[in-house]
Amino acid sequence: MSTLVDEIRSYVVTDFLDGEDTSDLTPEFDLIANGVVDSLGLVRIVSHLSSTYAIPVDDIPLKPEHFRSIAAMAAFVESARPAVV
């Protein structure tokens, strides 16, 4: 079973880096500073996280630090998604 980091990395590779060399894409790689994700990309990521992990979009604060890296996104999803009962 893949981890949350693996799932988010797969999304980033498919939607933002298709066909690119992703060997440097570690969980801590700064997606914003390195130009992988721009403002429109942040909107796409928010939409993806909301629909994939059942996080209401109104509950997602649009702060770049939550989306700067794959690790940051995974930590955000862990803290924001509804608890499984």
Residue pairs with C-beta under 8 A, 6 or more apart in sequence:
2 10
3 74
4 74
4 77
4 78
5 27
5 70
5 71
5 74
7 52
8 70
8 73
8 74
8 77
9 25
9 27
9 70
11 48
11 52
12 25
12 31
12 36
12 37
12 70
13 22
13 25
15 44
15 48
16 31
16 36
16 37
16 41
17 25
17 36
25 70
26 70
27 69
27 70
27 71
27 74
28 69
28 70
28 71
29 36
29 69
29 70
30 68
30 69
31 37
31 41
31 67
31 68
31 69
31 70
32 38
32 64
32 67
32 68
33 68
37 45
37 67
42 62
42 64
42 67
45 67
45 73
46 57
46 60
46 62
46 67
47 57
49 55
49 60
49 73
49 76
49 77
50 56
50 57
50 60
53 77
53 80
53 81
54 81
54 82
55 77
55 80
55 81
55 82
59 80
60 66
60 80
65 72
66 72
66 73
66 76
67 73
67 76
